Amino acid sequence: MSQPLTAHDLWPLVLKLPHDERVRLAKLALKAAASDDAAAYRAAPPDVAEFGSNEESLAWEAEGWDEFSAKG
């Protein structure tokens, strides 16, 4: 079985492409990567709490910051 190509293997060919074709190739690659992400999220959607926030974790104490205030 032959070894799969890598991005490193393709780089010399990419360098031979004109600018507009490089841009087109980049767009196609991004589109392919985005569709892979969508398939992954369909297979295992994020948990309900994955993107939730805990308000207490956002709280912070203001004490002790006086030493960092600008001297006027």
N, CA, C and O atoms as a Tripos MOL2 file, in Angstrom:
@<TRIPOS>MOLECULE
protein
  288   287    72     0     0
PROTEIN
NO_CHARGES

@<TRIPOS>ATOM
      1 N           0.8380   -1.1730    0.0000 N.3       1 MET1
      2 CA          0.0000    0.0000    0.0000 C.3       1 MET1
      3 C           0.8870    1.2400    0.0000 C.2       1 MET1
      4 O           1.8730    1.2940    0.7340 O.2       1 MET1
      5 N           0.5490    2.2270   -0.8080 N.am      2 SER2
      6 CA          1.3740    3.4380   -0.8880 C.3       2 SER2
      7 C           1.0880    4.3650    0.2910 C.2       2 SER2
      8 O           0.0120    4.3430    0.8880 O.2       2 SER2
      9 N           2.0920    5.1750    0.5980 N.am      3 GLN3
     10 CA          1.9720    6.1350    1.7010 C.3       3 GLN3
     11 C           1.0460    7.2770    1.2710 C.2       3 GLN3
     12 O           1.1060    7.7120    0.1210 O.2       3 GLN3
     13 N           0.1900    7.7690    2.1740 N.am      4 PRO4
     14 CA         -0.6660    8.9130    1.8240 C.3       4 PRO4
     15 C           0.1760   10.1810    1.6690 C.2       4 PRO4
     16 O           1.2050   10.3430    2.3230 O.2       4 PRO4
     17 N          -0.2780   11.0650    0.8010 N.am      5 LEU5
     18 CA          0.4230   12.3330    0.6090 C.3       5 LEU5
     19 C           0.2320   13.2370    1.8160 C.2       5 LEU5
     20 O          -0.7890   13.1770    2.5010 O.2       5 LEU5
     21 N           1.2140   14.0600    2.0590 N.am      6 THR6
     22 CA          1.1220   15.0410    3.1290 C.3       6 THR6
     23 C           1.1380   16.4340    2.5190 C.2       6 THR6
     24 O           1.4150   16.5980    1.3300 O.2       6 THR6
     25 N           0.8410   17.4310    3.3340 N.am      7 ALA7
     26 CA          0.9080   18.8210    2.8720 C.3       7 ALA7
     27 C           2.3320   19.1560    2.4360 C.2       7 ALA7
     28 O           2.5320   19.9150    1.4880 O.2       7 ALA7
     29 N           3.3050   18.5960    3.1170 N.am      8 HIS8
     30 CA          4.7170   18.8300    2.7660 C.3       8 HIS8
     31 C           5.0190   18.2940    1.3640 C.2       8 HIS8
     32 O           5.7870   18.8970    0.6140 O.2       8 HIS8
     33 N           4.4140   17.1670    1.0200 N.am      9 ASP9
     34 CA          4.6010   16.5880   -0.3150 C.3       9 ASP9
     35 C           3.9910   17.4700   -1.4060 C.2       9 ASP9
     36 O           4.5240   17.5600   -2.5130 O.2       9 ASP9
     37 N           2.8780   18.1120   -1.0850 N.am     10 LEU10
     38 CA          2.1650   18.9240   -2.0730 C.3      10 LEU10
     39 C           2.7180   20.3370   -2.2160 C.2      10 LEU10
     40 O           2.4480   21.0020   -3.2160 O.2      10 LEU10
     41 N           3.4770   20.8020   -1.2460 N.am     11 TRP11
     42 CA          3.9450   22.1890   -1.2450 C.3      11 TRP11
     43 C           4.6670   22.6040   -2.5330 C.2      11 TRP11
     44 O           4.3790   23.6870   -3.0410 O.2      11 TRP11
     45 N           5.5820   21.8110   -3.0860 N.am     12 PRO12
     46 CA          6.2310   22.2170   -4.3400 C.3      12 PRO12
     47 C           5.2410   22.4360   -5.4810 C.2      12 PRO12
     48 O           5.4500   23.3130   -6.3190 O.2      12 PRO12
     49 N           4.1700   21.6530   -5.5210 N.am     13 LEU13
     50 CA          3.1460   21.8420   -6.5440 C.3      13 LEU13
     51 C           2.3450   23.1220   -6.2960 C.2      13 LEU13
     52 O           2.0040   23.8360   -7.2390 O.2      13 LEU13
     53 N           2.0530   23.4030   -5.0490 N.am     14 VAL14
     54 CA          1.3130   24.6200   -4.7100 C.3      14 VAL14
     55 C           2.1050   25.8500   -5.1290 C.2      14 VAL14
     56 O           1.5360   26.8220   -5.6260 O.2      14 VAL14
     57 N           3.4110   25.8070   -4.9300 N.am     15 LEU15
     58 CA          4.2530   26.9510   -5.2900 C.3      15 LEU15
     59 C           4.2390   27.2270   -6.7980 C.2      15 LEU15
     60 O           4.5000   28.3520   -7.2230 O.2      15 LEU15
     61 N           3.9380   26.2200   -7.5940 N.am     16 LYS16
     62 CA          3.8880   26.3890   -9.0450 C.3      16 LYS16
     63 C           2.5730   26.9970   -9.5240 C.2      16 LYS16
     64 O           2.4730   27.4420  -10.6680 O.2      16 LYS16
     65 N           1.5730   27.0150   -8.6590 N.am     17 LEU17
     66 CA          0.2690   27.5570   -9.0510 C.3      17 LEU17
     67 C           0.2990   29.0770   -9.1200 C.2      17 LEU17
     68 O           1.0130   29.7190   -8.3500 O.2      17 LEU17
     69 N          -0.4720   29.6600  -10.0400 N.am     18 PRO18
     70 CA         -0.6100   31.1180  -10.0360 C.3      18 PRO18
     71 C          -1.3870   31.5550   -8.7870 C.2      18 PRO18
     72 O          -2.0710   30.7500   -8.1540 O.2      18 PRO18
     73 N          -1.2710   32.8160   -8.4530 N.am     19 HIS19
     74 CA         -1.8520   33.3460   -7.2200 C.3      19 HIS19
     75 C          -3.3470   33.0310   -7.1030 C.2      19 HIS19
     76 O          -3.8000   32.5740   -6.0530 O.2      19 HIS19
     77 N          -4.1060   33.2680   -8.1540 N.am     20 ASP20
     78 CA         -5.5480   33.0520   -8.0770 C.3      20 ASP20
     79 C          -5.8930   31.5830   -7.8330 C.2      20 ASP20
     80 O          -6.8870   31.2830   -7.1710 O.2      20 ASP20
     81 N          -5.0940   30.6820   -8.3540 N.am     21 GLU21
     82 CA         -5.3230   29.2570   -8.1060 C.3      21 GLU21
     83 C          -4.9310   28.8730   -6.6820 C.2      21 GLU21
     84 O          -5.5520   27.9910   -6.0890 O.2      21 GLU21
     85 N          -3.9110   29.5210   -6.1270 N.am     22 ARG22
     86 CA         -3.5550   29.2740   -4.7190 C.3      22 ARG22
     87 C          -4.6990   29.6980   -3.8090 C.2      22 ARG22
     88 O          -5.0410   28.9990   -2.8550 O.2      22 ARG22
     89 N          -5.2890   30.8540   -4.1170 N.am     23 VAL23
     90 CA         -6.4210   31.3370   -3.3210 C.3      23 VAL23
     91 C          -7.5910   30.3660   -3.4350 C.2      23 VAL23
     92 O          -8.2400   30.0460   -2.4390 O.2      23 VAL23
     93 N          -7.8560   29.9040   -4.6450 N.am     24 ARG24
     94 CA         -8.9460   28.9450   -4.8670 C.3      24 ARG24
     95 C          -8.6890   27.6490   -4.0970 C.2      24 ARG24
     96 O          -9.6040   27.0930   -3.4910 O.2      24 ARG24
     97 N          -7.4630   27.1760   -4.1210 N.am     25 LEU25
     98 CA         -7.1040   25.9600   -3.3970 C.3      25 LEU25
     99 C          -7.2850   26.1540   -1.8890 C.2      25 LEU25
    100 O          -7.7850   25.2670   -1.1980 O.2      25 LEU25
    101 N          -6.8790   27.3080   -1.3950 N.am     26 ALA26
    102 CA         -7.0270   27.5860    0.0360 C.3      26 ALA26
    103 C          -8.4990   27.5970    0.4350 C.2      26 ALA26
    104 O          -8.8630   27.0640    1.4830 O.2      26 ALA26
    105 N          -9.3440   28.2020   -0.3940 N.am     27 LYS27
    106 CA        -10.7820   28.2290   -0.1000 C.3      27 LYS27
    107 C         -11.3660   26.8260   -0.0980 C.2      27 LYS27
    108 O         -12.1750   26.4850    0.7650 O.2      27 LYS27
    109 N         -10.9580   26.0180   -1.0600 N.am     28 LEU28
    110 CA        -11.4440   24.6350   -1.1070 C.3      28 LEU28
    111 C         -10.9920   23.8440    0.1250 C.2      28 LEU28
    112 O         -11.7530   23.0470    0.6750 O.2      28 LEU28
    113 N          -9.7600   24.0700    0.5450 N.am     29 ALA29
    114 CA         -9.2450   23.3680    1.7290 C.3      29 ALA29
    115 C         -10.0180   23.7850    2.9810 C.2      29 ALA29
    116 O         -10.3540   22.9440    3.8150 O.2      29 ALA29
    117 N         -10.2960   25.0790    3.1090 N.am     30 LEU30
    118 CA        -11.0600   25.5550    4.2660 C.3      30 LEU30
    119 C         -12.4840   25.0030    4.2530 C.2      30 LEU30
    120 O         -13.0270   24.6440    5.2970 O.2      30 LEU30
    121 N         -13.0750   24.9410    3.0790 N.am     31 LYS31
    122 CA        -14.4220   24.3960    2.9580 C.3      31 LYS31
    123 C         -14.4440   22.9200    3.3650 C.2      31 LYS31
    124 O         -15.3580   22.4720    4.0560 O.2      31 LYS31
    125 N         -13.4350   22.1800    2.9310 N.am     32 ALA32
    126 CA        -13.3550   20.7630    3.2850 C.3      32 ALA32
    127 C         -13.1540   20.5860    4.7920 C.2      32 ALA32
    128 O         -13.7450   19.6900    5.3950 O.2      32 ALA32
    129 N         -12.3260   21.4340    5.3970 N.am     33 ALA33
    130 CA        -12.0920   21.3460    6.8390 C.3      33 ALA33
    131 C         -13.3600   21.6830    7.6090 C.2      33 ALA33
    132 O         -13.6510   21.0460    8.6220 O.2      33 ALA33
    133 N         -14.1180   22.6710    7.1490 N.am     34 ALA34
    134 CA        -15.3570   23.0570    7.8210 C.3      34 ALA34
    135 C         -16.3830   21.9370    7.7460 C.2      34 ALA34
    136 O         -17.1060   21.6940    8.7120 O.2      34 ALA34
    137 N         -16.4540   21.2580    6.6190 N.am     35 SER35
    138 CA        -17.4280   20.1680    6.5040 C.3      35 SER35
    139 C         -17.0350   19.0010    7.4050 C.2      35 SER35
    140 O         -17.9070   18.2910    7.9060 O.2      35 SER35
    141 N         -15.7470   18.7950    7.6140 N.am     36 ASP36
    142 CA        -15.2970   17.7510    8.5450 C.3      36 ASP36
    143 C         -15.7390   18.0900    9.9610 C.2      36 ASP36
    144 O         -16.1670   17.2100   10.7090 O.2      36 ASP36
    145 N         -15.6350   19.3830   10.3370 N.am     37 ASP37
    146 CA        -16.0590   19.8060   11.6660 C.3      37 ASP37
    147 C         -17.5600   19.5970   11.8330 C.2      37 ASP37
    148 O         -18.0110   19.1260   12.8770 O.2      37 ASP37
    149 N         -18.3310   19.9460   10.8090 N.am     38 ALA38
    150 CA        -19.7810   19.8010   10.8930 C.3      38 ALA38
    151 C         -20.1560   18.3300   11.0790 C.2      38 ALA38
    152 O         -21.0490   18.0100   11.8630 O.2      38 ALA38
    153 N         -19.4870   17.4530   10.3730 N.am     39 ALA39
    154 CA        -19.7760   16.0180   10.5060 C.3      39 ALA39
    155 C         -19.4460   15.5310   11.9170 C.2      39 ALA39
    156 O         -20.1700   14.7110   12.4820 O.2      39 ALA39
    157 N         -18.3610   16.0350   12.4740 N.am     40 ALA40
    158 CA        -17.9770   15.6360   13.8300 C.3      40 ALA40
    159 C         -19.0170   16.0940   14.8470 C.2      40 ALA40
    160 O         -19.3610   15.3470   15.7640 O.2      40 ALA40
    161 N         -19.5190   17.3220   14.6890 N.am     41 TYR41
    162 CA        -20.5320   17.8140   15.6220 C.3      41 TYR41
    163 C         -21.8600   17.0770   15.4570 C.2      41 TYR41
    164 O         -22.5970   16.9080   16.4290 O.2      41 TYR41
    165 N         -22.1730   16.6400   14.2380 N.am     42 ARG42
    166 CA        -23.3900   15.8430   14.0520 C.3      42 ARG42
    167 C         -23.2450   14.4780   14.7210 C.2      42 ARG42
    168 O         -24.2070   13.9510   15.2790 O.2      42 ARG42
    169 N         -22.0500   13.9120   14.6640 N.am     43 ALA43
    170 CA        -21.8170   12.5920   15.2470 C.3      43 ALA43
    171 C         -21.8280   12.6470   16.7740 C.2      43 ALA43
    172 O         -22.3480   11.7410   17.4250 O.2      43 ALA43
    173 N         -21.2590   13.7040   17.3430 N.am     44 ALA44
    174 CA        -21.2020   13.8520   18.7980 C.3      44 ALA44
    175 C         -21.4360   15.3160   19.1420 C.2      44 ALA44
    176 O         -20.4810   16.0660   19.3420 O.2      44 ALA44
    177 N         -22.7060   15.7320   19.2120 N.am     45 PRO45
    178 CA        -22.9930   17.1380   19.4880 C.3      45 PRO45
    179 C         -22.4710   17.5470   20.8650 C.2      45 PRO45
    180 O         -22.2980   16.7050   21.7460 O.2      45 PRO45
    181 N         -22.2220   18.8440   21.0440 N.am     46 PRO46
    182 CA        -21.7100   19.3000   22.3370 C.3      46 PRO46
    183 C         -22.7210   19.0620   23.4540 C.2      46 PRO46
    184 O         -23.9310   19.1120   23.2320 O.2      46 PRO46
    185 N         -22.2210   18.8100   24.6290 N.am     47 ASP47
    186 CA        -23.0400   18.6210   25.8020 C.3      47 ASP47
    187 C         -23.7270   19.9440   26.1590 C.2      47 ASP47
    188 O         -23.2030   21.0140   25.8520 O.2      47 ASP47
    189 N         -24.8710   19.8760   26.7910 N.am     48 VAL48
    190 CA        -25.6310   21.0760   27.1490 C.3      48 VAL48
    191 C         -24.7800   22.0360   27.9800 C.2      48 VAL48
    192 O         -24.8650   23.2480   27.7870 O.2      48 VAL48
    193 N         -23.9770   21.5280   28.8840 N.am     49 ALA49
    194 CA        -23.1790   22.3720   29.7690 C.3      49 ALA49
    195 C         -21.8250   22.7570   29.1770 C.2      49 ALA49
    196 O         -21.0760   23.5100   29.8000 O.2      49 ALA49
    197 N         -21.5010   22.2600   28.0010 N.am     50 GLU50
    198 CA        -20.1740   22.5050   27.4400 C.3      50 GLU50
    199 C         -19.8980   23.9830   27.2180 C.2      50 GLU50
    200 O         -18.7900   24.4530   27.4730 O.2      50 GLU50
    201 N         -20.8960   24.7190   26.7450 N.am     51 PHE51
    202 CA        -20.6980   26.1340   26.4780 C.3      51 PHE51
    203 C         -21.4240   27.0140   27.4860 C.2      51 PHE51
    204 O         -21.5350   28.2240   27.2910 O.2      51 PHE51
    205 N         -21.9100   26.4200   28.5450 N.am     52 GLY52
    206 CA        -22.5850   27.1870   29.5880 C.3      52 GLY52
    207 C         -21.5890   27.9670   30.4180 C.2      52 GLY52
    208 O         -20.3780   27.7670   30.3240 O.2      52 GLY52
    209 N         -22.1210   28.8520   31.2240 N.am     53 SER53
    210 CA        -21.2280   29.6230   32.0890 C.3      53 SER53
    211 C         -21.6880   29.5050   33.5210 C.2      53 SER53
    212 O         -22.8790   29.3730   33.8040 O.2      53 SER53
    213 N         -20.7560   29.5540   34.3870 N.am     54 ASN54
    214 CA        -21.0220   29.5760   35.8090 C.3      54 ASN54
    215 C         -20.7350   30.9960   36.2650 C.2      54 ASN54
    216 O         -19.5860   31.4360   36.2290 O.2      54 ASN54
    217 N         -21.7610   31.7180   36.6920 N.am     55 GLU55
    218 CA        -21.5840   33.1290   37.0130 C.3      55 GLU55
    219 C         -20.5500   33.3540   38.1090 C.2      55 GLU55
    220 O         -19.8570   34.3710   38.1080 O.2      55 GLU55
    221 N         -20.4420   32.4240   39.0330 N.am     56 GLU56
    222 CA        -19.4770   32.5970   40.1070 C.3      56 GLU56
    223 C         -18.0400   32.5410   39.5930 C.2      56 GLU56
    224 O         -17.1530   33.1890   40.1480 O.2      56 GLU56
    225 N         -17.8150   31.7780   38.5460 N.am     57 SER57
    226 CA        -16.4520   31.7160   38.0150 C.3      57 SER57
    227 C         -16.0660   33.0260   37.3400 C.2      57 SER57
    228 O         -14.8820   33.2920   37.1340 O.2      57 SER57
    229 N         -17.0640   33.8530   36.9910 N.am     58 LEU58
    230 CA        -16.7860   35.1300   36.3630 C.3      58 LEU58
    231 C         -16.5630   36.2370   37.3890 C.2      58 LEU58
    232 O         -16.0980   37.3220   37.0400 O.2      58 LEU58
    233 N         -16.8880   35.9720   38.6360 N.am     59 ALA59
    234 CA        -16.7180   36.9840   39.6860 C.3      59 ALA59
    235 C         -15.2360   37.1260   40.0340 C.2      59 ALA59
    236 O         -14.4620   36.1760   39.9180 O.2      59 ALA59
    237 N         -14.8660   38.3080   40.4530 N.am     60 TRP60
    238 CA        -13.4840   38.5220   40.8630 C.3      60 TRP60
    239 C         -13.4700   39.5250   42.0080 C.2      60 TRP60
    240 O         -14.3940   40.3230   42.1640 O.2      60 TRP60
    241 N         -12.4440   39.4750   42.7780 N.am     61 GLU61
    242 CA        -12.2870   40.3660   43.9170 C.3      61 GLU61
    243 C         -11.4670   41.5750   43.5190 C.2      61 GLU61
    244 O         -10.4460   41.4410   42.8450 O.2      61 GLU61
    245 N         -11.9020   42.7420   43.9240 N.am     62 ALA62
    246 CA        -11.1900   43.9710   43.5910 C.3      62 ALA62
    247 C         -10.0820   44.2870   44.5880 C.2      62 ALA62
    248 O          -9.2470   45.1560   44.3350 O.2      62 ALA62
    249 N         -10.0680   43.5940   45.7100 N.am     63 GLU63
    250 CA         -9.0370   43.8610   46.7190 C.3      63 GLU63
    251 C          -7.6500   43.4960   46.2100 C.2      63 GLU63
    252 O          -7.4840   42.5190   45.4800 O.2      63 GLU63
    253 N          -6.6630   44.2840   46.6000 N.am     64 GLY64
    254 CA         -5.2750   43.9860   46.2460 C.3      64 GLY64
    255 C          -4.8170   44.5920   44.9510 C.2      64 GLY64
    256 O          -3.6480   44.4380   44.5960 O.2      64 GLY64
    257 N          -5.6820   45.2780   44.2210 N.am     65 TRP65
    258 CA         -5.2950   45.8700   42.9550 C.3      65 TRP65
    259 C          -4.7550   47.2860   43.1050 C.2      65 TRP65
    260 O          -4.2800   47.8710   42.1310 O.2      65 TRP65
    261 N          -4.8200   47.8500   44.3200 N.am     66 ASP66
    262 CA         -4.3540   49.2220   44.5490 C.3      66 ASP66
    263 C          -2.8770   49.3980   44.1840 C.2      66 ASP66
    264 O          -2.4850   50.4500   43.6780 O.2      66 ASP66
    265 N          -2.0710   48.3890   44.4330 N.am     67 GLU67
    266 CA         -0.6360   48.5090   44.1440 C.3      67 GLU67
    267 C          -0.3540   48.6220   42.6440 C.2      67 GLU67
    268 O           0.7290   49.0500   42.2460 O.2      67 GLU67
    269 N          -1.3130   48.2440   41.8220 N.am     68 PHE68
    270 CA         -1.1140   48.3200   40.3700 C.3      68 PHE68
    271 C          -1.7050   49.5640   39.7560 C.2      68 PHE68
    272 O          -1.5770   49.7660   38.5490 O.2      68 PHE68
    273 N          -2.3510   50.4100   40.5460 N.am     69 SER69
    274 CA         -2.9730   51.6280   39.9990 C.3      69 SER69
    275 C          -1.8920   52.6150   39.5990 C.2      69 SER69
    276 O          -0.7990   52.6280   40.1640 O.2      69 SER69
    277 N          -2.2150   53.4420   38.6140 N.am     70 ALA70
    278 CA         -1.2590   54.4290   38.1030 C.3      70 ALA70
    279 C          -1.0040   55.5030   39.1560 C.2      70 ALA70
    280 O          -1.9280   55.9920   39.8060 O.2      70 ALA70
    281 N           0.2390   55.8480   39.3040 N.am     71 LYS71
    282 CA          0.6080   56.9110   40.2420 C.3      71 LYS71
    283 C           0.3180   58.2440   39.5730 C.2      71 LYS71
    284 O           0.7580   58.4760   38.4470 O.2      71 LYS71
    285 N          -0.4070   59.1150   40.2370 N.am     72 GLY72
    286 CA         -0.7930   60.3780   39.6160 C.3      72 GLY72
    287 C          -0.1640   61.5130   40.2310 C.2      72 GLY72
    288 O          -0.3940   62.6480   39.8130 O.2      72 GLY72
@<TRIPOS>BOND
     1     1     2 1
     2     2     3 1
     3     3     4 2
     4     3     5 am
     5     5     6 1
     6     6     7 1
     7     7     8 2
     8     7     9 am
     9     9    10 1
    10    10    11 1
    11    11    12 2
    12    11    13 am
    13    13    14 1
    14    14    15 1
    15    15    16 2
    16    15    17 am
    17    17    18 1
    18    18    19 1
    19    19    20 2
    20    19    21 am
    21    21    22 1
    22    22    23 1
    23    23    24 2
    24    23    25 am
    25    25    26 1
    26    26    27 1
    27    27    28 2
    28    27    29 am
    29    29    30 1
    30    30    31 1
    31    31    32 2
    32    31    33 am
    33    33    34 1
    34    34    35 1
    35    35    36 2
    36    35    37 am
    37    37    38 1
    38    38    39 1
    39    39    40 2
    40    39    41 am
    41    41    42 1
    42    42    43 1
    43    43    44 2
    44    43    45 am
    45    45    46 1
    46    46    47 1
    47    47    48 2
    48    47    49 am
    49    49    50 1
    50    50    51 1
    51    51    52 2
    52    51    53 am
    53    53    54 1
    54    54    55 1
    55    55    56 2
    56    55    57 am
    57    57    58 1
    58    58    59 1
    59    59    60 2
    60    59    61 am
    61    61    62 1
    62    62    63 1
    63    63    64 2
    64    63    65 am
    65    65    66 1
    66    66    67 1
    67    67    68 2
    68    67    69 am
    69    69    70 1
    70    70    71 1
    71    71    72 2
    72    71    73 am
    73    73    74 1
    74    74    75 1
    75    75    76 2
    76    75    77 am
    77    77    78 1
    78    78    79 1
    79    79    80 2
    80    79    81 am
    81    81    82 1
    82    82    83 1
    83    83    84 2
    84    83    85 am
    85    85    86 1
    86    86    87 1
    87    87    88 2
    88    87    89 am
    89    89    90 1
    90    90    91 1
    91    91    92 2
    92    91    93 am
    93    93    94 1
    94    94    95 1
    95    95    96 2
    96    95    97 am
    97    97    98 1
    98    98    99 1
    99    99   100 2
   100    99   101 am
   101   101   102 1
   102   102   103 1
   103   103   104 2
   104   103   105 am
   105   105   106 1
   106   106   107 1
   107   107   108 2
   108   107   109 am
   109   109   110 1
   110   110   111 1
   111   111   112 2
   112   111   113 am
   113   113   114 1
   114   114   115 1
   115   115   116 2
   116   115   117 am
   117   117   118 1
   118   118   119 1
   119   119   120 2
   120   119   121 am
   121   121   122 1
   122   122   123 1
   123   123   124 2
   124   123   125 am
   125   125   126 1
   126   126   127 1
   127   127   128 2
   128   127   129 am
   129   129   130 1
   130   130   131 1
   131   131   132 2
   132   131   133 am
   133   133   134 1
   134   134   135 1
   135   135   136 2
   136   135   137 am
   137   137   138 1
   138   138   139 1
   139   139   140 2
   140   139   141 am
   141   141   142 1
   142   142   143 1
   143   143   144 2
   144   143   145 am
   145   145   146 1
   146   146   147 1
   147   147   148 2
   148   147   149 am
   149   149   150 1
   150   150   151 1
   151   151   152 2
   152   151   153 am
   153   153   154 1
   154   154   155 1
   155   155   156 2
   156   155   157 am
   157   157   158 1
   158   158   159 1
   159   159   160 2
   160   159   161 am
   161   161   162 1
   162   162   163 1
   163   163   164 2
   164   163   165 am
   165   165   166 1
   166   166   167 1
   167   167   168 2
   168   167   169 am
   169   169   170 1
   170   170   171 1
   171   171   172 2
   172   171   173 am
   173   173   174 1
   174   174   175 1
   175   175   176 2
   176   175   177 am
   177   177   178 1
   178   178   179 1
   179   179   180 2
   180   179   181 am
   181   181   182 1
   182   182   183 1
   183   183   184 2
   184   183   185 am
   185   185   186 1
   186   186   187 1
   187   187   188 2
   188   187   189 am
   189   189   190 1
   190   190   191 1
   191   191   192 2
   192   191   193 am
   193   193   194 1
   194   194   195 1
   195   195   196 2
   196   195   197 am
   197   197   198 1
   198   198   199 1
   199   199   200 2
   200   199   201 am
   201   201   202 1
   202   202   203 1
   203   203   204 2
   204   203   205 am
   205   205   206 1
   206   206   207 1
   207   207   208 2
   208   207   209 am
   209   209   210 1
   210   210   211 1
   211   211   212 2
   212   211   213 am
   213   213   214 1
   214   214   215 1
   215   215   216 2
   216   215   217 am
   217   217   218 1
   218   218   219 1
   219   219   220 2
   220   219   221 am
   221   221   222 1
   222   222   223 1
   223   223   224 2
   224   223   225 am
   225   225   226 1
   226   226   227 1
   227   227   228 2
   228   227   229 am
   229   229   230 1
   230   230   231 1
   231   231   232 2
   232   231   233 am
   233   233   234 1
   234   234   235 1
   235   235   236 2
   236   235   237 am
   237   237   238 1
   238   238   239 1
   239   239   240 2
   240   239   241 am
   241   241   242 1
   242   242   243 1
   243   243   244 2
   244   243   245 am
   245   245   246 1
   246   246   247 1
   247   247   248 2
   248   247   249 am
   249   249   250 1
   250   250   251 1
   251   251   252 2
   252   251   253 am
   253   253   254 1
   254   254   255 1
   255   255   256 2
   256   255   257 am
   257   257   258 1
   258   258   259 1
   259   259   260 2
   260   259   261 am
   261   261   262 1
   262   262   263 1
   263   263   264 2
   264   263   265 am
   265   265   266 1
   266   266   267 1
   267   267   268 2
   268   267   269 am
   269   269   270 1
   270   270   271 1
   271   271   272 2
   272   271   273 am
   273   273   274 1
   274   274   275 1
   275   275   276 2
   276   275   277 am
   277   277   278 1
   278   278   279 1
   279   279   280 2
   280   279   281 am
   281   281   282 1
   282   282   283 1
   283   283   284 2
   284   283   285 am
   285   285   286 1
   286   286   287 1
   287   287   288 2
@<TRIPOS>SUBSTRUCTURE
     1 MET1         2 RESIDUE 1 A MET
     2 SER2         6 RESIDUE 1 A SER
     3 GLN3        10 RESIDUE 1 A GLN
     4 PRO4        14 RESIDUE 1 A PRO
     5 LEU5        18 RESIDUE 1 A LEU
     6 THR6        22 RESIDUE 1 A THR
     7 ALA7        26 RESIDUE 1 A ALA
     8 HIS8        30 RESIDUE 1 A HIS
     9 ASP9        34 RESIDUE 1 A ASP
    10 LEU10       38 RESIDUE 1 A LEU
    11 TRP11       42 RESIDUE 1 A TRP
    12 PRO12       46 RESIDUE 1 A PRO
    13 LEU13       50 RESIDUE 1 A LEU
    14 VAL14       54 RESIDUE 1 A VAL
    15 LEU15       58 RESIDUE 1 A LEU
    16 LYS16       62 RESIDUE 1 A LYS
    17 LEU17       66 RESIDUE 1 A LEU
    18 PRO18       70 RESIDUE 1 A PRO
    19 HIS19       74 RESIDUE 1 A HIS
    20 ASP20       78 RESIDUE 1 A ASP
    21 GLU21       82 RESIDUE 1 A GLU
    22 ARG22       86 RESIDUE 1 A ARG
    23 VAL23       90 RESIDUE 1 A VAL
    24 ARG24       94 RESIDUE 1 A ARG
    25 LEU25       98 RESIDUE 1 A LEU
    26 ALA26      102 RESIDUE 1 A ALA
    27 LYS27      106 RESIDUE 1 A LYS
    28 LEU28      110 RESIDUE 1 A LEU
    29 ALA29      114 RESIDUE 1 A ALA
    30 LEU30      118 RESIDUE 1 A LEU
    31 LYS31      122 RESIDUE 1 A LYS
    32 ALA32      126 RESIDUE 1 A ALA
    33 ALA33      130 RESIDUE 1 A ALA
    34 ALA34      134 RESIDUE 1 A ALA
    35 SER35      138 RESIDUE 1 A SER
    36 ASP36      142 RESIDUE 1 A ASP
    37 ASP37      146 RESIDUE 1 A ASP
    38 ALA38      150 RESIDUE 1 A ALA
    39 ALA39      154 RESIDUE 1 A ALA
    40 ALA40      158 RESIDUE 1 A ALA
    41 TYR41      162 RESIDUE 1 A TYR
    42 ARG42      166 RESIDUE 1 A ARG
    43 ALA43      170 RESIDUE 1 A ALA
    44 ALA44      174 RESIDUE 1 A ALA
    45 PRO45      178 RESIDUE 1 A PRO
    46 PRO46      182 RESIDUE 1 A PRO
    47 ASP47      186 RESIDUE 1 A ASP
    48 VAL48      190 RESIDUE 1 A VAL
    49 ALA49      194 RESIDUE 1 A ALA
    50 GLU50      198 RESIDUE 1 A GLU
    51 PHE51      202 RESIDUE 1 A PHE
    52 GLY52      206 RESIDUE 1 A GLY
    53 SER53      210 RESIDUE 1 A SER
    54 ASN54      214 RESIDUE 1 A ASN
    55 GLU55      218 RESIDUE 1 A GLU
    56 GLU56      222 RESIDUE 1 A GLU
    57 SER57      226 RESIDUE 1 A SER
    58 LEU58      230 RESIDUE 1 A LEU
    59 ALA59      234 RESIDUE 1 A ALA
    60 TRP60      238 RESIDUE 1 A TRP
    61 GLU61      242 RESIDUE 1 A GLU
    62 ALA62      246 RESIDUE 1 A ALA
    63 GLU63      250 RESIDUE 1 A GLU
    64 GLY64      254 RESIDUE 1 A GLY
    65 TRP65      258 RESIDUE 1 A TRP
    66 ASP66      262 RESIDUE 1 A ASP
    67 GLU67      266 RESIDUE 1 A GLU
    68 PHE68      270 RESIDUE 1 A PHE
    69 SER69      274 RESIDUE 1 A SER
    70 ALA70      278 RESIDUE 1 A ALA
    71 LYS71      282 RESIDUE 1 A LYS
    72 GLY72      286 RESIDUE 1 A GLY
